[in-house]
Amino acid sequence: MDAEKIAEELRSETMKWLERIKDRIKNVKPVNQKGEEFLRNIRAYISDSEYFLEKEDLVRSFECVVWAWAWLEIGLNIRILIEN
């Protein structure tokens, strides 16, 4: 696999997961202040991912979207975030 194909695949996966998390957090609410902090961090990672994607820094962009998902899943798991 050549570098261009790898880059396009990474860009495509990043964009797919970015769209999914942006859609999913529309239905997520914090239950307390810690939940608000988690949601703020999730949004920051989403924003960072979009920034790095725009700069063609695909690895950092993908890392940020992965972190956003991690924070979301942890917040839901420890019940400081809830989904409607």
PDB file of N, CA, C and O in Angstrom:
ATOM      1  N   MET A   1       0.853  -1.178   0.000  1.00  0.00           N
ATOM      2  CA  MET A   1       0.000   0.000   0.000  1.00  0.00           C
ATOM      3  C   MET A   1       0.898   1.240   0.000  1.00  0.00           C
ATOM      4  O   MET A   1       1.818   1.354   0.810  1.00  0.00           O
ATOM      5  N   ASP A   2       0.619   2.154  -0.908  1.00  0.00           N
ATOM      6  CA  ASP A   2       1.454   3.346  -0.995  1.00  0.00           C
ATOM      7  C   ASP A   2       0.975   4.435  -0.033  1.00  0.00           C
ATOM      8  O   ASP A   2      -0.123   4.361   0.518  1.00  0.00           O
ATOM      9  N   ALA A   3       1.813   5.431   0.152  1.00  0.00           N
ATOM     10  CA  ALA A   3       1.556   6.486   1.141  1.00  0.00           C
ATOM     11  C   ALA A   3       0.274   7.255   0.842  1.00  0.00           C
ATOM     12  O   ALA A   3      -0.452   7.621   1.766  1.00  0.00           O
ATOM     13  N   GLU A   4      -0.013   7.506  -0.427  1.00  0.00           N
ATOM     14  CA  GLU A   4      -1.229   8.251  -0.771  1.00  0.00           C
ATOM     15  C   GLU A   4      -2.479   7.464  -0.393  1.00  0.00           C
ATOM     16  O   GLU A   4      -3.451   8.037   0.098  1.00  0.00           O
ATOM     17  N   LYS A   5      -2.453   6.170  -0.619  1.00  0.00           N
ATOM     18  CA  LYS A   5      -3.608   5.337  -0.288  1.00  0.00           C
ATOM     19  C   LYS A   5      -3.801   5.268   1.227  1.00  0.00           C
ATOM     20  O   LYS A   5      -4.928   5.320   1.720  1.00  0.00           O
ATOM     21  N   ILE A   6      -2.711   5.153   1.945  1.00  0.00           N
ATOM     22  CA  ILE A   6      -2.784   5.127   3.406  1.00  0.00           C
ATOM     23  C   ILE A   6      -3.350   6.451   3.929  1.00  0.00           C
ATOM     24  O   ILE A   6      -4.209   6.460   4.810  1.00  0.00           O
ATOM     25  N   ALA A   7      -2.864   7.556   3.385  1.00  0.00           N
ATOM     26  CA  ALA A   7      -3.340   8.873   3.814  1.00  0.00           C
ATOM     27  C   ALA A   7      -4.830   9.028   3.530  1.00  0.00           C
ATOM     28  O   ALA A   7      -5.572   9.538   4.369  1.00  0.00           O
ATOM     29  N   GLU A   8      -5.269   8.595   2.358  1.00  0.00           N
ATOM     30  CA  GLU A   8      -6.688   8.723   2.013  1.00  0.00           C
ATOM     31  C   GLU A   8      -7.548   7.844   2.918  1.00  0.00           C
ATOM     32  O   GLU A   8      -8.639   8.250   3.319  1.00  0.00           O
ATOM     33  N   GLU A   9      -7.075   6.666   3.236  1.00  0.00           N
ATOM     34  CA  GLU A   9      -7.823   5.782   4.135  1.00  0.00           C
ATOM     35  C   GLU A   9      -7.908   6.386   5.544  1.00  0.00           C
ATOM     36  O   GLU A   9      -8.962   6.337   6.179  1.00  0.00           O
ATOM     37  N   LEU A  10      -6.803   6.952   6.027  1.00  0.00           N
ATOM     38  CA  LEU A  10      -6.788   7.576   7.343  1.00  0.00           C
ATOM     39  C   LEU A  10      -7.715   8.796   7.369  1.00  0.00           C
ATOM     40  O   LEU A  10      -8.450   8.993   8.336  1.00  0.00           O
ATOM     41  N   ARG A  11      -7.682   9.600   6.329  1.00  0.00           N
ATOM     42  CA  ARG A  11      -8.573  10.764   6.226  1.00  0.00           C
ATOM     43  C   ARG A  11     -10.040  10.308   6.236  1.00  0.00           C
ATOM     44  O   ARG A  11     -10.869  10.885   6.939  1.00  0.00           O
ATOM     45  N   SER A  12     -10.341   9.294   5.469  1.00  0.00           N
ATOM     46  CA  SER A  12     -11.706   8.785   5.372  1.00  0.00           C
ATOM     47  C   SER A  12     -12.203   8.248   6.711  1.00  0.00           C
ATOM     48  O   SER A  12     -13.328   8.547   7.113  1.00  0.00           O
ATOM     49  N   GLU A  13     -11.393   7.470   7.398  1.00  0.00           N
ATOM     50  CA  GLU A  13     -11.776   6.926   8.706  1.00  0.00           C
ATOM     51  C   GLU A  13     -11.956   8.039   9.735  1.00  0.00           C
ATOM     52  O   GLU A  13     -12.894   8.008  10.533  1.00  0.00           O
ATOM     53  N   THR A  14     -11.065   9.010   9.715  1.00  0.00           N
ATOM     54  CA  THR A  14     -11.162  10.135  10.652  1.00  0.00           C
ATOM     55  C   THR A  14     -12.457  10.898  10.432  1.00  0.00           C
ATOM     56  O   THR A  14     -13.165  11.221  11.385  1.00  0.00           O
ATOM     57  N   MET A  15     -12.761  11.182   9.190  1.00  0.00           N
ATOM     58  CA  MET A  15     -13.977  11.928   8.887  1.00  0.00           C
ATOM     59  C   MET A  15     -15.224  11.130   9.275  1.00  0.00           C
ATOM     60  O   MET A  15     -16.189  11.691   9.795  1.00  0.00           O
ATOM     61  N   LYS A  16     -15.200   9.840   9.023  1.00  0.00           N
ATOM     62  CA  LYS A  16     -16.341   8.989   9.379  1.00  0.00           C
ATOM     63  C   LYS A  16     -16.597   9.033  10.880  1.00  0.00           C
ATOM     64  O   LYS A  16     -17.732   9.227  11.314  1.00  0.00           O
ATOM     65  N   TRP A  17     -15.529   8.850  11.681  1.00  0.00           N
ATOM     66  CA  TRP A  17     -15.702   8.823  13.140  1.00  0.00           C
ATOM     67  C   TRP A  17     -15.989  10.201  13.713  1.00  0.00           C
ATOM     68  O   TRP A  17     -16.671  10.320  14.731  1.00  0.00           O
ATOM     69  N   LEU A  18     -15.475  11.240  13.069  1.00  0.00           N
ATOM     70  CA  LEU A  18     -15.806  12.606  13.491  1.00  0.00           C
ATOM     71  C   LEU A  18     -17.300  12.873  13.311  1.00  0.00           C
ATOM     72  O   LEU A  18     -17.956  13.386  14.218  1.00  0.00           O
ATOM     73  N   GLU A  19     -17.827  12.529  12.157  1.00  0.00           N
ATOM     74  CA  GLU A  19     -19.251  12.753  11.910  1.00  0.00           C
ATOM     75  C   GLU A  19     -20.109  11.953  12.887  1.00  0.00           C
ATOM     76  O   GLU A  19     -21.119  12.450  13.386  1.00  0.00           O
ATOM     77  N   ARG A  20     -19.709  10.727  13.155  1.00  0.00           N
ATOM     78  CA  ARG A  20     -20.477   9.893  14.080  1.00  0.00           C
ATOM     79  C   ARG A  20     -20.501  10.462  15.491  1.00  0.00           C
ATOM     80  O   ARG A  20     -21.549  10.485  16.136  1.00  0.00           O
ATOM     81  N   ILE A  21     -19.348  10.922  15.972  1.00  0.00           N
ATOM     82  CA  ILE A  21     -19.337  11.437  17.355  1.00  0.00           C
ATOM     83  C   ILE A  21     -20.062  12.778  17.438  1.00  0.00           C
ATOM     84  O   ILE A  21     -20.731  13.056  18.433  1.00  0.00           O
ATOM     85  N   LYS A  22     -19.937  13.606  16.408  1.00  0.00           N
ATOM     86  CA  LYS A  22     -20.660  14.883  16.430  1.00  0.00           C
ATOM     87  C   LYS A  22     -22.164  14.645  16.449  1.00  0.00           C
ATOM     88  O   LYS A  22     -22.902  15.375  17.111  1.00  0.00           O
ATOM     89  N   ASP A  23     -22.612  13.645  15.742  1.00  0.00           N
ATOM     90  CA  ASP A  23     -24.028  13.298  15.747  1.00  0.00           C
ATOM     91  C   ASP A  23     -24.438  12.700  17.099  1.00  0.00           C
ATOM     92  O   ASP A  23     -25.500  13.021  17.633  1.00  0.00           O
ATOM     93  N   ARG A  24     -23.600  11.845  17.631  1.00  0.00           N
ATOM     94  CA  ARG A  24     -23.947  11.159  18.879  1.00  0.00           C
ATOM     95  C   ARG A  24     -24.001  12.104  20.072  1.00  0.00           C
ATOM     96  O   ARG A  24     -24.886  11.960  20.915  1.00  0.00           O
ATOM     97  N   ILE A  25     -23.087  13.064  20.173  1.00  0.00           N
ATOM     98  CA  ILE A  25     -23.085  13.928  21.363  1.00  0.00           C
ATOM     99  C   ILE A  25     -24.250  14.911  21.381  1.00  0.00           C
ATOM    100  O   ILE A  25     -24.482  15.582  22.387  1.00  0.00           O
ATOM    101  N   LYS A  26     -24.983  14.997  20.277  1.00  0.00           N
ATOM    102  CA  LYS A  26     -26.182  15.841  20.280  1.00  0.00           C
ATOM    103  C   LYS A  26     -27.192  15.342  21.312  1.00  0.00           C
ATOM    104  O   LYS A  26     -28.000  16.119  21.821  1.00  0.00           O
ATOM    105  N   ASN A  27     -27.146  14.055  21.616  1.00  0.00           N
ATOM    106  CA  ASN A  27     -28.093  13.436  22.542  1.00  0.00           C
ATOM    107  C   ASN A  27     -27.472  13.117  23.905  1.00  0.00           C
ATOM    108  O   ASN A  27     -28.058  12.382  24.699  1.00  0.00           O
ATOM    109  N   VAL A  28     -26.305  13.660  24.169  1.00  0.00           N
ATOM    110  CA  VAL A  28     -25.604  13.380  25.428  1.00  0.00           C
ATOM    111  C   VAL A  28     -25.711  14.591  26.341  1.00  0.00           C
ATOM    112  O   VAL A  28     -25.510  15.731  25.922  1.00  0.00           O
ATOM    113  N   LYS A  29     -26.029  14.318  27.591  1.00  0.00           N
ATOM    114  CA  LYS A  29     -26.160  15.379  28.593  1.00  0.00           C
ATOM    115  C   LYS A  29     -25.314  15.025  29.816  1.00  0.00           C
ATOM    116  O   LYS A  29     -25.194  13.854  30.176  1.00  0.00           O
ATOM    117  N   PRO A  30     -24.731  16.041  30.450  1.00  0.00           N
ATOM    118  CA  PRO A  30     -24.007  15.798  31.697  1.00  0.00           C
ATOM    119  C   PRO A  30     -24.988  15.687  32.854  1.00  0.00           C
ATOM    120  O   PRO A  30     -26.054  16.302  32.838  1.00  0.00           O
ATOM    121  N   VAL A  31     -24.615  14.892  33.865  1.00  0.00           N
ATOM    122  CA  VAL A  31     -25.478  14.785  35.046  1.00  0.00           C
ATOM    123  C   VAL A  31     -24.959  15.627  36.205  1.00  0.00           C
ATOM    124  O   VAL A  31     -25.672  15.859  37.181  1.00  0.00           O
ATOM    125  N   ASN A  32     -23.708  16.084  36.092  1.00  0.00           N
ATOM    126  CA  ASN A  32     -23.111  16.904  37.148  1.00  0.00           C
ATOM    127  C   ASN A  32     -21.959  17.713  36.557  1.00  0.00           C
ATOM    128  O   ASN A  32     -21.733  17.703  35.347  1.00  0.00           O
ATOM    129  N   GLN A  33     -21.240  18.408  37.425  1.00  0.00           N
ATOM    130  CA  GLN A  33     -20.146  19.255  36.945  1.00  0.00           C
ATOM    131  C   GLN A  33     -19.038  18.438  36.285  1.00  0.00           C
ATOM    132  O   GLN A  33     -18.464  18.868  35.284  1.00  0.00           O
ATOM    133  N   LYS A  34     -18.734  17.273  36.832  1.00  0.00           N
ATOM    134  CA  LYS A  34     -17.705  16.418  36.232  1.00  0.00           C
ATOM    135  C   LYS A  34     -18.134  16.005  34.819  1.00  0.00           C
ATOM    136  O   LYS A  34     -17.309  15.938  33.908  1.00  0.00           O
ATOM    137  N   GLY A  35     -19.425  15.730  34.648  1.00  0.00           N
ATOM    138  CA  GLY A  35     -19.949  15.408  33.326  1.00  0.00           C
ATOM    139  C   GLY A  35     -19.804  16.580  32.366  1.00  0.00           C
ATOM    140  O   GLY A  35     -19.500  16.390  31.188  1.00  0.00           O
ATOM    141  N   GLU A  36     -20.023  17.796  32.870  1.00  0.00           N
ATOM    142  CA  GLU A  36     -19.832  18.990  32.043  1.00  0.00           C
ATOM    143  C   GLU A  36     -18.376  19.102  31.594  1.00  0.00           C
ATOM    144  O   GLU A  36     -18.099  19.462  30.450  1.00  0.00           O
ATOM    145  N   GLU A  37     -17.448  18.792  32.502  1.00  0.00           N
ATOM    146  CA  GLU A  37     -16.021  18.822  32.151  1.00  0.00           C
ATOM    147  C   GLU A  37     -15.714  17.781  31.078  1.00  0.00           C
ATOM    148  O   GLU A  37     -14.976  18.056  30.132  1.00  0.00           O
ATOM    149  N   PHE A  38     -16.279  16.594  31.227  1.00  0.00           N
ATOM    150  CA  PHE A  38     -16.071  15.545  30.224  1.00  0.00           C
ATOM    151  C   PHE A  38     -16.595  16.002  28.864  1.00  0.00           C
ATOM    152  O   PHE A  38     -15.908  15.860  27.853  1.00  0.00           O
ATOM    153  N   LEU A  39     -17.801  16.547  28.840  1.00  0.00           N
ATOM    154  CA  LEU A  39     -18.389  16.985  27.582  1.00  0.00           C
ATOM    155  C   LEU A  39     -17.565  18.114  26.953  1.00  0.00           C
ATOM    156  O   LEU A  39     -17.406  18.164  25.733  1.00  0.00           O
ATOM    157  N   ARG A  40     -17.048  19.006  27.777  1.00  0.00           N
ATOM    158  CA  ARG A  40     -16.185  20.079  27.282  1.00  0.00           C
ATOM    159  C   ARG A  40     -14.905  19.489  26.656  1.00  0.00           C
ATOM    160  O   ARG A  40     -14.457  19.949  25.605  1.00  0.00           O
ATOM    161  N   ASN A  41     -14.330  18.486  27.298  1.00  0.00           N
ATOM    162  CA  ASN A  41     -13.127  17.840  26.755  1.00  0.00           C
ATOM    163  C   ASN A  41     -13.427  17.104  25.456  1.00  0.00           C
ATOM    164  O   ASN A  41     -12.629  17.139  24.519  1.00  0.00           O
ATOM    165  N   ILE A  42     -14.577  16.440  25.401  1.00  0.00           N
ATOM    166  CA  ILE A  42     -14.963  15.746  24.171  1.00  0.00           C
ATOM    167  C   ILE A  42     -15.056  16.748  23.028  1.00  0.00           C
ATOM    168  O   ILE A  42     -14.529  16.511  21.941  1.00  0.00           O
ATOM    169  N   ARG A  43     -15.719  17.852  23.277  1.00  0.00           N
ATOM    170  CA  ARG A  43     -15.865  18.890  22.235  1.00  0.00           C
ATOM    171  C   ARG A  43     -14.506  19.477  21.836  1.00  0.00           C
ATOM    172  O   ARG A  43     -14.277  19.792  20.668  1.00  0.00           O
ATOM    173  N   ALA A  44     -13.618  19.619  22.806  1.00  0.00           N
ATOM    174  CA  ALA A  44     -12.274  20.140  22.506  1.00  0.00           C
ATOM    175  C   ALA A  44     -11.510  19.161  21.616  1.00  0.00           C
ATOM    176  O   ALA A  44     -10.840  19.576  20.670  1.00  0.00           O
ATOM    177  N   TYR A  45     -11.607  17.874  21.913  1.00  0.00           N
ATOM    178  CA  TYR A  45     -10.933  16.880  21.068  1.00  0.00           C
ATOM    179  C   TYR A  45     -11.526  16.855  19.665  1.00  0.00           C
ATOM    180  O   TYR A  45     -10.796  16.687  18.688  1.00  0.00           O
ATOM    181  N   ILE A  46     -12.842  17.019  19.556  1.00  0.00           N
ATOM    182  CA  ILE A  46     -13.467  17.082  18.239  1.00  0.00           C
ATOM    183  C   ILE A  46     -12.936  18.289  17.470  1.00  0.00           C
ATOM    184  O   ILE A  46     -12.586  18.179  16.294  1.00  0.00           O
ATOM    185  N   SER A  47     -12.880  19.427  18.133  1.00  0.00           N
ATOM    186  CA  SER A  47     -12.374  20.639  17.504  1.00  0.00           C
ATOM    187  C   SER A  47     -10.910  20.472  17.084  1.00  0.00           C
ATOM    188  O   SER A  47     -10.523  20.864  15.983  1.00  0.00           O
ATOM    189  N   ASP A  48     -10.114  19.893  17.959  1.00  0.00           N
ATOM    190  CA  ASP A  48      -8.702  19.652  17.630  1.00  0.00           C
ATOM    191  C   ASP A  48      -8.574  18.716  16.434  1.00  0.00           C
ATOM    192  O   ASP A  48      -7.735  18.928  15.559  1.00  0.00           O
ATOM    193  N   SER A  49      -9.403  17.689  16.401  1.00  0.00           N
ATOM    194  CA  SER A  49      -9.370  16.749  15.281  1.00  0.00           C
ATOM    195  C   SER A  49      -9.675  17.459  13.966  1.00  0.00           C
ATOM    196  O   SER A  49      -9.006  17.228  12.959  1.00  0.00           O
ATOM    197  N   GLU A  50     -10.685  18.321  13.981  1.00  0.00           N
ATOM    198  CA  GLU A  50     -11.029  19.075  12.773  1.00  0.00           C
ATOM    199  C   GLU A  50      -9.892  20.008  12.369  1.00  0.00           C
ATOM    200  O   GLU A  50      -9.591  20.147  11.183  1.00  0.00           O
ATOM    201  N   TYR A  51      -9.263  20.644  13.350  1.00  0.00           N
ATOM    202  CA  TYR A  51      -8.138  21.537  13.071  1.00  0.00           C
ATOM    203  C   TYR A  51      -6.992  20.768  12.397  1.00  0.00           C
ATOM    204  O   TYR A  51      -6.470  21.189  11.365  1.00  0.00           O
ATOM    205  N   PHE A  52      -6.613  19.635  13.001  1.00  0.00           N
ATOM    206  CA  PHE A  52      -5.503  18.861  12.436  1.00  0.00           C
ATOM    207  C   PHE A  52      -5.861  18.276  11.070  1.00  0.00           C
ATOM    208  O   PHE A  52      -4.996  18.155  10.202  1.00  0.00           O
ATOM    209  N   LEU A  53      -7.121  17.916  10.874  1.00  0.00           N
ATOM    210  CA  LEU A  53      -7.553  17.409   9.577  1.00  0.00           C
ATOM    211  C   LEU A  53      -7.396  18.494   8.517  1.00  0.00           C
ATOM    212  O   LEU A  53      -6.934  18.231   7.407  1.00  0.00           O
ATOM    213  N   GLU A  54      -7.782  19.704   8.868  1.00  0.00           N
ATOM    214  CA  GLU A  54      -7.639  20.836   7.949  1.00  0.00           C
ATOM    215  C   GLU A  54      -6.172  21.084   7.601  1.00  0.00           C
ATOM    216  O   GLU A  54      -5.853  21.474   6.478  1.00  0.00           O
ATOM    217  N   LYS A  55      -5.287  20.857   8.562  1.00  0.00           N
ATOM    218  CA  LYS A  55      -3.848  21.069   8.348  1.00  0.00           C
ATOM    219  C   LYS A  55      -3.165  19.857   7.711  1.00  0.00           C
ATOM    220  O   LYS A  55      -1.949  19.845   7.523  1.00  0.00           O
ATOM    221  N   GLU A  56      -3.979  18.820   7.376  1.00  0.00           N
ATOM    222  CA  GLU A  56      -3.464  17.582   6.792  1.00  0.00           C
ATOM    223  C   GLU A  56      -2.548  16.811   7.741  1.00  0.00           C
ATOM    224  O   GLU A  56      -1.736  15.997   7.302  1.00  0.00           O
ATOM    225  N   ASP A  57      -2.681  17.067   9.026  1.00  0.00           N
ATOM    226  CA  ASP A  57      -1.950  16.300  10.037  1.00  0.00           C
ATOM    227  C   ASP A  57      -2.861  15.136  10.443  1.00  0.00           C
ATOM    228  O   ASP A  57      -3.521  15.165  11.481  1.00  0.00           O
ATOM    229  N   LEU A  58      -2.868  14.131   9.596  1.00  0.00           N
ATOM    230  CA  LEU A  58      -3.866  13.068   9.701  1.00  0.00           C
ATOM    231  C   LEU A  58      -3.704  12.194  10.932  1.00  0.00           C
ATOM    232  O   LEU A  58      -4.697  11.749  11.508  1.00  0.00           O
ATOM    233  N   VAL A  59      -2.495  11.947  11.335  1.00  0.00           N
ATOM    234  CA  VAL A  59      -2.281  11.102  12.513  1.00  0.00           C
ATOM    235  C   VAL A  59      -2.807  11.800  13.765  1.00  0.00           C
ATOM    236  O   VAL A  59      -3.528  11.194  14.558  1.00  0.00           O
ATOM    237  N   ARG A  60      -2.454  13.062  13.943  1.00  0.00           N
ATOM    238  CA  ARG A  60      -2.959  13.797  15.114  1.00  0.00           C
ATOM    239  C   ARG A  60      -4.481  13.947  15.066  1.00  0.00           C
ATOM    240  O   ARG A  60      -5.151  13.862  16.096  1.00  0.00           O
ATOM    241  N   SER A  61      -5.013  14.168  13.885  1.00  0.00           N
ATOM    242  CA  SER A  61      -6.458  14.289  13.744  1.00  0.00           C
ATOM    243  C   SER A  61      -7.149  13.001  14.177  1.00  0.00           C
ATOM    244  O   SER A  61      -8.137  13.038  14.911  1.00  0.00           O
ATOM    245  N   PHE A  62      -6.635  11.872  13.727  1.00  0.00           N
ATOM    246  CA  PHE A  62      -7.219  10.588  14.103  1.00  0.00           C
ATOM    247  C   PHE A  62      -7.064  10.339  15.603  1.00  0.00           C
ATOM    248  O   PHE A  62      -7.987   9.851  16.254  1.00  0.00           O
ATOM    249  N   GLU A  63      -5.899  10.676  16.144  1.00  0.00           N
ATOM    250  CA  GLU A  63      -5.687  10.510  17.592  1.00  0.00           C
ATOM    251  C   GLU A  63      -6.721  11.305  18.387  1.00  0.00           C
ATOM    252  O   GLU A  63      -7.258  10.809  19.377  1.00  0.00           O
ATOM    253  N   CYS A  64      -6.998  12.520  17.965  1.00  0.00           N
ATOM    254  CA  CYS A  64      -7.964  13.360  18.684  1.00  0.00           C
ATOM    255  C   CYS A  64      -9.368  12.775  18.640  1.00  0.00           C
ATOM    256  O   CYS A  64     -10.080  12.807  19.644  1.00  0.00           O
ATOM    257  N   VAL A  65      -9.776  12.246  17.503  1.00  0.00           N
ATOM    258  CA  VAL A  65     -11.116  11.667  17.430  1.00  0.00           C
ATOM    259  C   VAL A  65     -11.198  10.404  18.282  1.00  0.00           C
ATOM    260  O   VAL A  65     -12.240  10.119  18.874  1.00  0.00           O
ATOM    261  N   VAL A  66     -10.114   9.655  18.345  1.00  0.00           N
ATOM    262  CA  VAL A  66     -10.092   8.469  19.213  1.00  0.00           C
ATOM    263  C   VAL A  66     -10.216   8.894  20.679  1.00  0.00           C
ATOM    264  O   VAL A  66     -10.955   8.272  21.442  1.00  0.00           O
ATOM    265  N   TRP A  67      -9.507   9.937  21.068  1.00  0.00           N
ATOM    266  CA  TRP A  67      -9.617  10.434  22.445  1.00  0.00           C
ATOM    267  C   TRP A  67     -11.025  10.940  22.744  1.00  0.00           C
ATOM    268  O   TRP A  67     -11.540  10.717  23.839  1.00  0.00           O
ATOM    269  N   ALA A  68     -11.648  11.614  21.790  1.00  0.00           N
ATOM    270  CA  ALA A  68     -13.020  12.086  21.988  1.00  0.00           C
ATOM    271  C   ALA A  68     -13.947  10.911  22.268  1.00  0.00           C
ATOM    272  O   ALA A  68     -14.776  10.975  23.176  1.00  0.00           O
ATOM    273  N   TRP A  69     -13.811   9.846  21.497  1.00  0.00           N
ATOM    274  CA  TRP A  69     -14.628   8.650  21.727  1.00  0.00           C
ATOM    275  C   TRP A  69     -14.323   8.028  23.080  1.00  0.00           C
ATOM    276  O   TRP A  69     -15.233   7.585  23.780  1.00  0.00           O
ATOM    277  N   ALA A  70     -13.062   7.993  23.447  1.00  0.00           N
ATOM    278  CA  ALA A  70     -12.689   7.410  24.748  1.00  0.00           C
ATOM    279  C   ALA A  70     -13.342   8.174  25.891  1.00  0.00           C
ATOM    280  O   ALA A  70     -13.912   7.567  26.798  1.00  0.00           O
ATOM    281  N   TRP A  71     -13.263   9.502  25.854  1.00  0.00           N
ATOM    282  CA  TRP A  71     -13.878  10.319  26.900  1.00  0.00           C
ATOM    283  C   TRP A  71     -15.391  10.100  26.943  1.00  0.00           C
ATOM    284  O   TRP A  71     -15.981  10.019  28.020  1.00  0.00           O
ATOM    285  N   LEU A  72     -16.011  10.005  25.769  1.00  0.00           N
ATOM    286  CA  LEU A  72     -17.450   9.777  25.709  1.00  0.00           C
ATOM    287  C   LEU A  72     -17.814   8.433  26.340  1.00  0.00           C
ATOM    288  O   LEU A  72     -18.707   8.362  27.184  1.00  0.00           O
ATOM    289  N   GLU A  73     -17.136   7.391  25.938  1.00  0.00           N
ATOM    290  CA  GLU A  73     -17.443   6.058  26.452  1.00  0.00           C
ATOM    291  C   GLU A  73     -17.192   5.969  27.960  1.00  0.00           C
ATOM    292  O   GLU A  73     -17.977   5.357  28.685  1.00  0.00           O
ATOM    293  N   ILE A  74     -16.120   6.564  28.424  1.00  0.00           N
ATOM    294  CA  ILE A  74     -15.830   6.554  29.865  1.00  0.00           C
ATOM    295  C   ILE A  74     -16.901   7.335  30.618  1.00  0.00           C
ATOM    296  O   ILE A  74     -17.410   6.865  31.636  1.00  0.00           O
ATOM    297  N   GLY A  75     -17.247   8.522  30.127  1.00  0.00           N
ATOM    298  CA  GLY A  75     -18.276   9.333  30.774  1.00  0.00           C
ATOM    299  C   GLY A  75     -19.611   8.613  30.870  1.00  0.00           C
ATOM    300  O   GLY A  75     -20.291   8.690  31.893  1.00  0.00           O
ATOM    301  N   LEU A  76     -19.986   7.912  29.806  1.00  0.00           N
ATOM    302  CA  LEU A  76     -21.230   7.140  29.824  1.00  0.00           C
ATOM    303  C   LEU A  76     -21.116   5.962  30.784  1.00  0.00           C
ATOM    304  O   LEU A  76     -22.053   5.656  31.522  1.00  0.00           O
ATOM    305  N   ASN A  77     -19.974   5.313  30.767  1.00  0.00           N
ATOM    306  CA  ASN A  77     -19.765   4.125  31.593  1.00  0.00           C
ATOM    307  C   ASN A  77     -19.799   4.439  33.095  1.00  0.00           C
ATOM    308  O   ASN A  77     -20.322   3.653  33.884  1.00  0.00           O
ATOM    309  N   ILE A  78     -19.243   5.583  33.483  1.00  0.00           N
ATOM    310  CA  ILE A  78     -19.251   5.934  34.906  1.00  0.00           C
ATOM    311  C   ILE A  78     -20.458   6.802  35.265  1.00  0.00           C
ATOM    312  O   ILE A  78     -20.573   7.306  36.383  1.00  0.00           O
ATOM    313  N   ARG A  79     -21.336   6.959  34.305  1.00  0.00           N
ATOM    314  CA  ARG A  79     -22.642   7.602  34.473  1.00  0.00           C
ATOM    315  C   ARG A  79     -22.594   9.082  34.875  1.00  0.00           C
ATOM    316  O   ARG A  79     -23.445   9.565  35.622  1.00  0.00           O
ATOM    317  N   ILE A  80     -21.586   9.783  34.364  1.00  0.00           N
ATOM    318  CA  ILE A  80     -21.595  11.235  34.534  1.00  0.00           C
ATOM    319  C   ILE A  80     -22.105  11.908  33.267  1.00  0.00           C
ATOM    320  O   ILE A  80     -22.330  13.118  33.229  1.00  0.00           O
ATOM    321  N   LEU A  81     -22.283  11.084  32.223  1.00  0.00           N
ATOM    322  CA  LEU A  81     -22.942  11.504  31.003  1.00  0.00           C
ATOM    323  C   LEU A  81     -24.076  10.519  30.744  1.00  0.00           C
ATOM    324  O   LEU A  81     -23.965   9.330  31.042  1.00  0.00           O
ATOM    325  N   ILE A  82     -25.169  11.035  30.185  1.00  0.00           N
ATOM    326  CA  ILE A  82     -26.283  10.163  29.822  1.00  0.00           C
ATOM    327  C   ILE A  82     -26.707  10.477  28.385  1.00  0.00           C
ATOM    328  O   ILE A  82     -26.550  11.598  27.901  1.00  0.00           O
ATOM    329  N   GLU A  83     -27.246   9.456  27.722  1.00  0.00           N
ATOM    330  CA  GLU A  83     -27.777   9.635  26.372  1.00  0.00           C
ATOM    331  C   GLU A  83     -29.291   9.641  26.439  1.00  0.00           C
ATOM    332  O   GLU A  83     -29.901   8.823  27.129  1.00  0.00           O
ATOM    333  N   ASN A  84     -29.889  10.571  25.715  1.00  0.00           N
ATOM    334  CA  ASN A  84     -31.361  10.613  25.624  1.00  0.00           C
ATOM    335  C   ASN A  84     -31.830   9.689  24.532  1.00  0.00           C
ATOM    336  O   ASN A  84     -33.033   9.577  24.293  1.00  0.00           O
TER     337      ASN A  84
END
